[in-house]
Amino acid sequence: MSAGGILFLLGFGLGALLAAILVWAQVRAKEFHPGLYWATIVATTTVGTTLADYCTRSLGIGYPGGSLLLLACVLTALFAWHRSLGSVSVDTVAGPKVESFYWVTITFSQTLGTALGDWIADSALGYGGGALFFGILLLVLAGLYHATRISHVLLFWAAFILTRPLGATVGDFLDKPVASGGLELSRPLASLVLVAAIVLLILLIPQRAGQHAGDEGAVA
């Protein structure tokens, strides 16, 4: 194996280990901790990025094949979750078993989202156009959520998948060369901008645990 391959496996292994530790801590937590939750989201996103690159590039099946494979993984995770517990609503996420299904589905959803983001970013839309495209799709889903009776569970998972390619294309827009349609910020500076945005949003948007089945007023 080449030195590059060894470094890739080492980096992926360390990232996967960190994600596994954070997921374990999140599952074991007795109450909602915003910092822990969002750290787990970021860690599983990193794992998802590596898995997406493996599916779309290393396997040699390209963006269409990789996206279909990852879509199958998402649907399989949701099917197993629903078959085991009767619902895939995030309102029911309470307890180790359902949280385990939740984080597996989250990771596959982020992996699929990354593949879709790379696919669109490498198209004629580019990074800026890709970010605008996914942003518009999210606005459409928000409108459907408020104006229609389409399943809120379905709309949630569709929106969650689309947040990943939006973030990926925005990140690429910040650090890719100007000639490629980016702003050519350094990778550390672009990362700092995104981390600052995440922290700011966490501070500005109220963070609370969702209602679970059995709670007063919870949605069945």
Secondary structure, 3 states (H helix, E strand, C coil): CCHHHHHHHHHHHHHHHHHHHHHHHHHHCCCCCHHHHHHHHHHHHHHHHHHHHHHHHHCCCHHHHHHHHHHHHHHHHHHHHHHHHCCCCHHHCCCHHHHHHHHHHHHHHHHHHHHHHHHHHCCCCHHHHHHHHHHHHHHHHHHHHHHCCCCHHHHHHHHHHHHHHHHHHHHHHHHCCHHHCCCCCCHHHHHHHHHHHHHHHHHHCCCCCCCCCCCCCCCC
